[in-house]
Amino acid sequence: MTNTFSLLSDNLNDVINSTSSVLNNGGVIIYPTDTIYGIGCNALNSKSVDKIFTIKERDSSKPMLMLINNQQMLSNFVDDISIYANKIITKYWPGSVTLIFQANKSVPKNLLSEDGKIAFRWTNNLFCNSIIEATGNPLISTSANISGQNSSNNFSELLKLFSSKVDLLIEGPTNSNISSTIIDTTISPPKILRQGDLFIDFELL
């Protein structure tokens, strides 16, 4: 039976330690973010990433974003950060905006788009940032749903849908029913690919 924890009642340190252990051993989790529930794994474990594609029935040509918890982690995977991107990072990270960059050669291929781009977000969520810190690795974040279906922030529904498919489910508060805003920073000016929870006016940067 899949394990479950609740950030509403269980000890936070115990949840972080258990979640980190699952991730370090190649497991897949359902977890709350500052926007919606996500499905995640150690982003650098290719087998675990492939599991998520299978669980979501997601086309492998559609890459998933990575959560980080500091800019140094971003620099490990991205060589060129534009002036616009730096301004967005300074003003809106941590927060509900995902930025797309051109990846460097260290990024696993199953995280890349066909044109070599990759997406990152620094979430404003203590739990997410804590497990990234504990594992030392970025975390895959993709909406907790089957591809093409609506995402849900109802933990009971997620439990029914994924309890036999993932290794751990963590219940906790989310701040929105709307996914993050996605911006491609590889072009100038940047382009909003998905308008999400946060509106950004580039003229005010």
N, C-alpha and C positions, 0 to 999 in steps of 0.2 A: 504494500500500500504506500502511495506517495505521502511523504511527510508534509505537514503544514505548520506554519507559525503565524502569529499575529503580532504586528507592531503595536496593536492596541492593548495587549495584555501580557505578552511575553517579555522577558528581559532583553533589552536591545542588544547588549553585548553577546548574549547567548545566540540570538538570531543572527547577528553578524558573523560570529565564529562558525555556526552551523552552515550558513549560506556560503561562506568562503571555502569551507571544506568541500561542499558539493561542487562548487565551481572549479576548484583546483583539481578535482578528480574527474573533470570532464562532464559534469552534470548540466542539466538545463533547468532553469527556474522561471516561475511566473512571479512578478514583483511589482510593487507600486513605484511610480515616478512622480515628478511634480506636475505631470500632465495626465497621462492615462496609465493603466497597467501595461507592462511589457513582458515579452518573452526574452530571456537572456542567457548568455553563457560567457565563458572566457573567450574574448574576441580573437585571441591568438591560437586557440585550439580548433584547428580546421575541421576535425571530426565532429566536434560539438556544434560548430556553425552549420555544418551540413545537416545535423539532426534537426535544427530549427527550420531549415528549408523544408525538410520532410514533414515535420509536425504541422507547419502552417500551410503545406501544399503550395508553397511559394515557388515561382519560377526562379531558377538559380541565376538568371540574368538580371534580376532585380536585387541589388545589394542592400544590406541593412546597415544602419548607422551604428557608431560606437559611442558609448558614454565614456568621458574622461573626467578627471577631477583637478586638473591643473594644466597650465599652458606648456610645461615641459613635456608632458605626455603627448601633447599635440605635436610638438617639435620632433618627436621620435619618428613620426610617420609622414610629416609634411615638411618639405624644404622651403616652399615659397608661400608666405603669408602676405597678402596684399595690404596696402594702406587701408582700403575699405574694410577688409576682414579684421584688421587690428582695431579699427574704430568700433566695429560691431562687438568684438570680443570685450573690449574695455567697457563698453556701455551696457551690454546685455547679458554677458556671462558672469556668473552662473544664471541660467534662465531657460525659457522655453523657445530657444531659437537654435536650429541645426544649420551648420555651415558646411558647404561642400568645397573640398580642396582637390588639387592634383596630388595624388599620393606619391611617395618616394618608393624605392625598390624594396623596402623592408616589409611592406604591407602584403599579407597573404592574398592570393589571387581571388579567393572566394568572397572577399570583402570589397572587391573593386567593380566599378561599372565597366562597360566595354571600352570606354575611352580613358580608363585609368584613374577615375575620380573616386573619392571616398568622403563620407559624411561623418561629422563629429558634433557632439553636444556636451557641454558642461552643465549638468542638471543642478537645479537648486533644490536638492533633496538630500537630507542628511544620511538616510539609509543607503542610497545609491553611492554617494561619495565615500561612505565608510567601507562598503564592501570592495570598491575599487582600490581604496587605500590598503585594505587588508590583504587583497590578492596581488596587488602590484600590477594589475593588468586592466586594460579597458574592458568594458562590458558591452556585449551586443544588446541593442535595444530596438525591438520591433513590436508593433501593436499586438496585444494578446487576442488574436483572432485567427480564423482560417482565412486565407487570402480571398478577397472578394466579398467577405462578409463584414458586417459592422463590428467594431470593437466594443467591448463591454467593460464597465467599471464596477460591475456587480460581481463580488467575489464568489458568491454561491454559484452563479452561472459559469464562471471560469473554472471552478472546482469540478463541476459536472463535465465540462468540455475537455479539460486537460489533465485531470487527475491520473489517468492511465498513460499519459504521454510524456510527462515531465517528471523530474526528480524531486522538486520542492516547490511549494506554493506559499507565498508570503502575503498575508492580508495586511493592508495598511491604507492610510488616507492618501488620496490624490487630490490635486487642486483644480482639475478641469476635466471635462469630457472631450476636450479638443486636443488634437496632436500638436506638436511643435511646428512653428513656421520654418520652412526650409529655404535657404538662400544659397545660390551658386556663386561663390566668390572667385571662381576662376576666370570670370569675364568682367569687363569694366564698362559701365557700372554693374554691380552685382544684380542678379535676377532672382526674384522671388518665385520659386517653383511650386510652393504650397503655402497658402495663407493659413496660418494656424492660430494659436492662442495669442500670439504677440504681433502687433502691427509695428512695422519699422518704416520710418520716413527717411530715406537716404539723404535728402536735402538737409536734414537737421543733424547729421553726423559731423 
